[in-house]
């Protein structure tokens, strides 16, 4: 609130394409990649099967010197994603480094959390336990609404094992929040294994690590002709 709006809050990316968005220094929000998007020829309404922001349009309605950034699986997962800072400096207590979730979790996703679509093999998204079951112990709400009462679950551990630097549940702050000063950020959806390993200094060499229920593979191309990137202020 009180900050200048971004130049765009949603755009389409063809496979292999990139774009730049300039943000104010005090901006706080989310960036994600909806998939399986289409526009109704009769109504003109735009919608995506995963990551839809509910605006019925390609663009979303907007809901001290340091940048705080993270990749979160708290709501759900649909695409591998890598964030790489450029030209920034770490704060005294911070960690200015590449991070994200570069594994494909849709195939290995527990069946009770898997989002499927006709014609797509292995699922198109993976819900969080909160999204799938609505239980306060998974949503960190009600009696579980504090770091002392909301603990990791078998479902959040599934995400954490595959993507140790991404948020796996609401209070997963210690290993999942990163800070930089005066950096630019390159955000890549569906990064190639070679890109992931190079950008993260080899940290993603274990992208094909086995996780419960299957294999989290980094060799994956999303089943769509374009990837939409959405930015929404919080």
VOKOL-843561 format. One record per residue (C-alpha): residue number from 1; x, y, z. Coordinates in nm, 2 decimals. Layout:
N
NODE, seq, X, Y, Z
NODE, NUM, X, Y, Z .
...
***
This chain:
234
NODE, seq, X, Y, Z
NODE, 1, 0.00, 0.00, 0.00 .
NODE, 2, 0.12, 0.35, -0.08 .
NODE, 3, 0.37, 0.25, -0.34 .
NODE, 4, 0.37, 0.32, -0.71 .
NODE, 5, 0.20, 0.05, -0.92 .
NODE, 6, 0.40, -0.18, -1.14 .
NODE, 7, 0.41, -0.11, -1.51 .
NODE, 8, 0.23, -0.44, -1.56 .
NODE, 9, 0.08, -0.71, -1.34 .
NODE, 10, 0.06, -0.99, -1.60 .
NODE, 11, 0.20, -1.08, -1.94 .
NODE, 12, 0.25, -1.38, -2.16 .
NODE, 13, 0.59, -1.54, -2.23 .
NODE, 14, 0.66, -1.77, -2.52 .
NODE, 15, 0.89, -2.07, -2.44 .
NODE, 16, 1.25, -1.94, -2.41 .
NODE, 17, 1.14, -1.58, -2.39 .
NODE, 18, 1.22, -1.32, -2.12 .
NODE, 19, 1.10, -0.98, -2.01 .
NODE, 20, 1.20, -0.71, -1.75 .
NODE, 21, 0.97, -0.54, -1.50 .
NODE, 22, 1.09, -0.24, -1.30 .
NODE, 23, 0.96, -0.22, -0.94 .
NODE, 24, 0.98, 0.05, -0.68 .
NODE, 25, 1.24, 0.01, -0.40 .
NODE, 26, 0.97, -0.04, -0.14 .
NODE, 27, 0.75, -0.28, -0.34 .
NODE, 28, 0.63, -0.60, -0.18 .
NODE, 29, 0.43, -0.87, -0.37 .
NODE, 30, 0.43, -1.20, -0.54 .
NODE, 31, 0.55, -1.32, -0.88 .
NODE, 32, 0.42, -1.65, -1.02 .
NODE, 33, 0.36, -1.83, -1.35 .
NODE, 34, 0.01, -1.94, -1.43 .
NODE, 35, -0.02, -2.22, -1.69 .
NODE, 36, -0.28, -2.37, -1.93 .
NODE, 37, -0.43, -2.03, -2.00 .
NODE, 38, -0.69, -1.94, -2.25 .
NODE, 39, -0.94, -1.66, -2.34 .
NODE, 40, -1.31, -1.74, -2.39 .
NODE, 41, -1.39, -1.62, -2.75 .
NODE, 42, -1.75, -1.54, -2.65 .
NODE, 43, -1.70, -1.35, -2.33 .
NODE, 44, -1.34, -1.24, -2.36 .
NODE, 45, -1.26, -1.37, -2.01 .
NODE, 46, -0.91, -1.49, -1.96 .
NODE, 47, -0.85, -1.79, -1.72 .
NODE, 48, -0.57, -2.03, -1.63 .
NODE, 49, -0.61, -2.38, -1.50 .
NODE, 50, -0.32, -2.33, -1.25 .
NODE, 51, -0.22, -2.00, -1.09 .
NODE, 52, -0.53, -1.81, -1.20 .
NODE, 53, -0.56, -1.47, -1.01 .
NODE, 54, -0.93, -1.44, -1.07 .
NODE, 55, -0.92, -1.11, -1.26 .
NODE, 56, -1.07, -1.26, -1.58 .
NODE, 57, -0.78, -1.08, -1.76 .
NODE, 58, -0.42, -1.13, -1.84 .
NODE, 59, -0.32, -0.87, -1.58 .
NODE, 60, -0.40, -0.92, -1.22 .
NODE, 61, -0.57, -0.67, -0.99 .
NODE, 62, -0.34, -0.55, -0.72 .
NODE, 63, -0.44, -0.69, -0.40 .
NODE, 64, 1.50, 0.01, 0.43 .
NODE, 65, 1.70, -0.06, 0.15 .
NODE, 66, 1.68, -0.44, 0.17 .
NODE, 67, 1.49, -0.68, -0.06 .
NODE, 68, 1.34, -0.98, 0.11 .
NODE, 69, 1.26, -1.26, -0.14 .
NODE, 70, 1.15, -1.62, -0.13 .
NODE, 71, 0.98, -1.89, -0.33 .
NODE, 72, 0.67, -2.03, -0.16 .
NODE, 73, 0.50, -2.36, -0.19 .
NODE, 74, 0.26, -2.28, 0.10 .
NODE, 75, -0.04, -2.24, -0.13 .
NODE, 76, 0.05, -2.49, -0.40 .
NODE, 77, 0.31, -2.58, -0.67 .
NODE, 78, 0.27, -2.58, -1.04 .
NODE, 79, 0.60, -2.49, -1.21 .
NODE, 80, 0.97, -2.52, -1.13 .
NODE, 81, 1.11, -2.17, -1.06 .
NODE, 82, 1.45, -2.02, -0.99 .
NODE, 83, 1.54, -1.67, -0.86 .
NODE, 84, 1.89, -1.54, -0.92 .
NODE, 85, 2.00, -1.20, -0.78 .
NODE, 86, 2.24, -0.99, -0.98 .
NODE, 87, 2.46, -0.71, -0.86 .
NODE, 88, 2.34, -0.71, -0.50 .
NODE, 89, 2.51, -0.74, -0.17 .
NODE, 90, 2.40, -0.95, 0.12 .
NODE, 91, 2.30, -0.79, 0.45 .
NODE, 92, 2.50, -0.86, 0.76 .
NODE, 93, 2.25, -1.13, 0.86 .
NODE, 94, 2.12, -1.20, 0.51 .
NODE, 95, 2.18, -1.45, 0.23 .
NODE, 96, 2.20, -1.30, -0.12 .
NODE, 97, 2.20, -1.61, -0.34 .
NODE, 98, 2.02, -1.81, -0.60 .
NODE, 99, 1.72, -2.00, -0.47 .
NODE, 100, 1.39, -2.15, -0.56 .
NODE, 101, 1.23, -2.48, -0.65 .
NODE, 102, 1.37, -2.62, -0.97 .
NODE, 103, 1.23, -2.97, -0.94 .
NODE, 104, 0.91, -3.10, -1.11 .
NODE, 105, 0.69, -3.21, -0.82 .
NODE, 106, 0.37, -3.27, -1.02 .
NODE, 107, 0.45, -3.63, -1.10 .
NODE, 108, 0.56, -3.72, -0.74 .
NODE, 109, 0.29, -3.52, -0.57 .
NODE, 110, 0.08, -3.73, -0.33 .
NODE, 111, -0.24, -3.85, -0.50 .
NODE, 112, -0.46, -3.67, -0.25 .
NODE, 113, -0.30, -3.33, -0.33 .
NODE, 114, -0.25, -3.38, -0.71 .
NODE, 115, -0.43, -3.15, -0.96 .
NODE, 116, -0.50, -3.33, -1.29 .
NODE, 117, -0.63, -3.23, -1.63 .
NODE, 118, -0.76, -3.44, -1.91 .
NODE, 119, -0.49, -3.52, -2.16 .
NODE, 120, -0.20, -3.43, -1.92 .
NODE, 121, 0.01, -3.71, -1.77 .
NODE, 122, 0.12, -3.70, -1.41 .
NODE, 123, -0.07, -3.40, -1.29 .
NODE, 124, -0.05, -3.02, -1.37 .
NODE, 125, -0.01, -2.89, -1.01 .
NODE, 126, 0.03, -3.00, -0.65 .
NODE, 127, -0.18, -2.85, -0.38 .
NODE, 128, -0.05, -2.78, -0.03 .
NODE, 129, -0.20, -2.97, 0.26 .
NODE, 130, -0.39, -2.66, 0.36 .
NODE, 131, -0.53, -2.61, 0.02 .
NODE, 132, -0.62, -2.98, -0.01 .
NODE, 133, -0.77, -3.05, 0.33 .
NODE, 134, -0.84, -2.71, 0.49 .
NODE, 135, -0.73, -2.84, 0.83 .
NODE, 136, -0.60, -2.57, 1.07 .
NODE, 137, -0.30, -2.77, 1.16 .
NODE, 138, -0.19, -2.76, 0.80 .
NODE, 139, -0.30, -2.40, 0.75 .
NODE, 140, -0.13, -2.27, 1.06 .
NODE, 141, -0.46, -2.11, 1.17 .
NODE, 142, -0.68, -2.10, 1.48 .
NODE, 143, -0.51, -2.29, 1.76 .
NODE, 144, -0.22, -2.36, 1.53 .
NODE, 145, -0.17, -1.99, 1.44 .
NODE, 146, 0.18, -1.94, 1.58 .
NODE, 147, 0.53, -2.08, 1.52 .
NODE, 148, 0.51, -2.26, 1.85 .
NODE, 149, 0.20, -2.45, 1.76 .
NODE, 150, 0.23, -2.50, 1.38 .
NODE, 151, 0.49, -2.76, 1.29 .
NODE, 152, 0.60, -2.92, 0.97 .
NODE, 153, 0.38, -3.21, 0.85 .
NODE, 154, 0.45, -3.51, 0.64 .
NODE, 155, 0.31, -3.31, 0.35 .
NODE, 156, 0.53, -3.00, 0.40 .
NODE, 157, 0.83, -3.23, 0.44 .
NODE, 158, 0.75, -3.37, 0.09 .
NODE, 159, 0.80, -3.02, -0.05 .
NODE, 160, 1.10, -2.94, 0.17 .
NODE, 161, 1.30, -3.25, 0.08 .
NODE, 162, 1.26, -3.17, -0.29 .
NODE, 163, 1.31, -2.79, -0.25 .
NODE, 164, 1.50, -2.71, 0.07 .
NODE, 165, 1.53, -2.34, 0.00 .
NODE, 166, 1.16, -2.28, -0.07 .
NODE, 167, 0.88, -2.22, 0.19 .
NODE, 168, 0.71, -2.55, 0.27 .
NODE, 169, 0.46, -2.42, 0.53 .
NODE, 170, 0.37, -2.08, 0.68 .
NODE, 171, 0.64, -2.07, 0.95 .
NODE, 172, 0.93, -2.21, 0.74 .
NODE, 173, 1.12, -1.88, 0.77 .
NODE, 174, 1.46, -1.99, 0.89 .
NODE, 175, 1.58, -2.16, 0.57 .
NODE, 176, 1.35, -2.00, 0.32 .
NODE, 177, 1.38, -1.61, 0.34 .
NODE, 178, 1.67, -1.44, 0.16 .
NODE, 179, 1.78, -1.08, 0.15 .
NODE, 180, 1.98, -0.86, -0.09 .
NODE, 181, 2.06, -0.49, -0.11 .
NODE, 182, 2.04, -0.31, -0.45 .
NODE, 183, 2.00, -0.62, -0.66 .
NODE, 184, 1.82, -0.70, -0.98 .
NODE, 185, 1.65, -1.04, -1.00 .
NODE, 186, 1.63, -1.29, -1.28 .
NODE, 187, 1.33, -1.52, -1.24 .
NODE, 188, 1.32, -1.83, -1.46 .
NODE, 189, 1.02, -2.06, -1.49 .
NODE, 190, 1.10, -2.42, -1.59 .
NODE, 191, 1.48, -2.37, -1.58 .
NODE, 192, 1.69, -2.62, -1.77 .
NODE, 193, 1.91, -2.85, -1.54 .
NODE, 194, 2.23, -2.69, -1.67 .
NODE, 195, 2.10, -2.34, -1.60 .
NODE, 196, 1.98, -2.44, -1.25 .
NODE, 197, 2.31, -2.59, -1.15 .
NODE, 198, 2.52, -2.31, -1.29 .
NODE, 199, 2.31, -2.03, -1.13 .
NODE, 200, 2.31, -2.19, -0.79 .
NODE, 201, 2.67, -2.29, -0.78 .
NODE, 202, 2.60, -2.66, -0.81 .
NODE, 203, 2.34, -2.65, -0.53 .
NODE, 204, 2.07, -2.79, -0.76 .
NODE, 205, 2.28, -3.09, -0.88 .
NODE, 206, 2.04, -3.32, -0.69 .
NODE, 207, 1.73, -3.20, -0.88 .
NODE, 208, 1.65, -3.56, -0.97 .
NODE, 209, 1.65, -3.66, -0.60 .
NODE, 210, 1.40, -3.92, -0.51 .
NODE, 211, 1.10, -3.79, -0.30 .
NODE, 212, 0.81, -3.98, -0.15 .
NODE, 213, 0.58, -4.12, -0.41 .
NODE, 214, 0.81, -4.09, -0.71 .
NODE, 215, 1.09, -3.88, -0.86 .
NODE, 216, 1.12, -3.51, -0.87 .
NODE, 217, 1.26, -3.45, -1.22 .
NODE, 218, 1.41, -3.12, -1.35 .
NODE, 219, 1.37, -3.22, -1.71 .
NODE, 220, 1.03, -3.10, -1.78 .
NODE, 221, 0.85, -2.88, -2.03 .
NODE, 222, 0.50, -2.74, -1.93 .
NODE, 223, 0.21, -2.85, -2.16 .
NODE, 224, 0.13, -2.50, -2.30 .
NODE, 225, 0.23, -2.27, -2.58 .
NODE, 226, 0.30, -1.97, -2.35 .
NODE, 227, 0.38, -1.91, -1.99 .
NODE, 228, 0.20, -1.61, -1.82 .
NODE, 229, 0.39, -1.42, -1.55 .
NODE, 230, 0.17, -1.25, -1.29 .
NODE, 231, 0.27, -0.98, -1.04 .
NODE, 232, 0.03, -0.89, -0.76 .
NODE, 233, 0.10, -0.64, -0.48 .
NODE, 234, 0.01, -0.75, -0.13 .
***
